[in-house]
Amino acid sequence: MSHDHPAIDASTAEHTRCGWAQNDPLLAAYHDAEWGVPEYDSRALWEKLMLDGFQAGLAWITILRKRDAFRTAFAEFDPDIVARFDDDDVERLVGNAGIVRSRAKIRATIGNARAYLAMQAAGEEFAAFAWSFVDGTPVVGDGRKALTRSPASEALSAALKQRGFSFVGPVIVYAWMQACGLVDDHEERCFRRGAAAS
């Protein structure tokens, strides 16, 4: 099936975007404003990691469409609140049609809130921890090769698991690193390539 739809060009007329963001206005807006922009706020980084965990096995557009419902369901992804969720909360969330109703992913998010707080209590700030895996500077991809993991994502994944996190395999972690600007993987022709760092 061809993906050349001249009618969709209205959303891409002004800019050449990464291929994955060309044919959907919601993806285009996310790509232009958020994806690849360096994120240094610990709570925001944690939220995005949790959403990437929920994405496992699904298309990102599914998560993006449900993001507001996720934020409501998980108390704006406040780790202090999510860490106190109990079995009743798990059942409430499993019954919430607005989110991805995976019991394993819901339980993982609650456990990951506890792991996040344990890091904080140990004096390990989440943002500084994450950025240390790229020496504090976004890694710029070549713009041609689409990677799904890297040595840094493998190391960061292992370090997260060591701290009690789950649903943080190297592929999920790499997608998160791309989303949060630890990696600039905009395509060579994309108008956003290098823009976040300038």
Solvent accessible surface area in square Angstrom, and as a share of the most:
residue,aa,sasa,rsa
1,M,207,0.92
2,S,70,0.45
3,H,120,0.54
4,D,122,0.63
5,H,82,0.37
6,P,110,0.69
7,A,95,0.74
8,I,54,0.27
9,D,78,0.41
10,A,87,0.67
11,S,30,0.20
12,T,20,0.12
13,A,82,0.64
14,E,115,0.52
15,H,68,0.30
16,T,62,0.36
17,R,11,0.04
18,C,1,0.00
19,G,35,0.34
20,W,95,0.33
21,A,0,0.00
22,Q,36,0.16
23,N,69,0.35
24,D,31,0.16
25,P,97,0.61
26,L,78,0.39
27,L,26,0.13
28,A,5,0.04
29,A,60,0.47
30,Y,16,0.06
31,H,0,0.00
32,D,37,0.19
33,A,74,0.57
34,E,45,0.20
35,W,25,0.09
36,G,4,0.03
37,V,51,0.29
38,P,28,0.17
39,E,35,0.16
40,Y,129,0.49
41,D,74,0.38
42,S,18,0.12
43,R,86,0.31
44,A,16,0.12
45,L,0,0.00
46,W,0,0.00
47,E,6,0.03
48,K,36,0.15
49,L,1,0.00
50,M,5,0.02
51,L,2,0.01
52,D,8,0.04
53,G,6,0.06
54,F,1,0.01
55,Q,41,0.18
56,A,34,0.26
57,G,88,0.84
58,L,73,0.36
59,A,57,0.44
60,W,44,0.15
61,I,28,0.14
62,T,41,0.24
63,I,0,0.00
64,L,12,0.06
65,R,157,0.57
66,K,53,0.22
67,R,34,0.13
68,D,108,0.56
69,A,34,0.26
70,F,0,0.00
71,R,71,0.26
72,T,107,0.62
73,A,6,0.04
74,F,0,0.00
75,A,30,0.23
76,E,106,0.47
77,F,0,0.00
78,D,45,0.23
79,P,8,0.05
80,D,74,0.39
81,I,68,0.34
82,V,0,0.00
83,A,11,0.09
84,R,171,0.62
85,F,16,0.07
86,D,78,0.40
87,D,90,0.47
88,D,111,0.58
89,D,30,0.16
90,V,1,0.01
91,E,91,0.41
92,R,113,0.41
93,L,0,0.00
94,V,35,0.20
95,G,56,0.53
96,N,45,0.23
97,A,73,0.56
98,G,29,0.28
99,I,4,0.02
100,V,23,0.13
101,R,130,0.47
102,S,30,0.19
103,R,107,0.39
104,A,60,0.47
105,K,23,0.10
106,I,0,0.00
107,R,112,0.41
108,A,11,0.08
109,T,4,0.02
110,I,8,0.04
111,G,28,0.27
112,N,3,0.02
113,A,0,0.00
114,R,123,0.45
115,A,8,0.06
116,Y,13,0.05
117,L,42,0.21
118,A,60,0.46
119,M,6,0.03
120,Q,104,0.46
121,A,95,0.74
122,A,85,0.66
123,G,71,0.68
124,E,53,0.24
125,E,93,0.42
126,F,5,0.02
127,A,6,0.05
128,A,60,0.46
129,F,14,0.06
130,A,0,0.00
131,W,12,0.04
132,S,66,0.43
133,F,59,0.25
134,V,11,0.06
135,D,133,0.69
136,G,42,0.41
137,T,84,0.49
138,P,29,0.18
139,V,74,0.43
140,V,92,0.53
141,G,18,0.17
142,D,59,0.30
143,G,12,0.12
144,R,171,0.62
145,K,132,0.56
146,A,102,0.79
147,L,76,0.38
148,T,87,0.51
149,R,111,0.40
150,S,19,0.12
151,P,112,0.71
152,A,28,0.22
153,S,0,0.00
154,E,74,0.33
155,A,48,0.37
156,L,0,0.00
157,S,3,0.02
158,A,60,0.46
159,A,12,0.09
160,L,0,0.00
161,K,105,0.45
162,Q,150,0.67
163,R,78,0.28
164,G,51,0.49
165,F,7,0.03
166,S,50,0.32
167,F,76,0.32
168,V,1,0.01
169,G,20,0.19
170,P,27,0.17
171,V,75,0.43
172,I,27,0.14
173,V,0,0.00
174,Y,6,0.02
175,A,33,0.26
176,W,0,0.00
177,M,0,0.00
178,Q,29,0.13
179,A,9,0.07
180,C,0,0.00
181,G,1,0.01
182,L,0,0.00
183,V,6,0.03
184,D,10,0.05
185,D,23,0.12
186,H,3,0.01
187,E,53,0.24
188,E,100,0.45
189,R,133,0.48
190,C,7,0.04
191,F,77,0.32
192,R,41,0.15
193,R,68,0.25
194,G,32,0.31
195,A,36,0.28
196,A,35,0.27
197,A,75,0.58
198,S,128,0.83
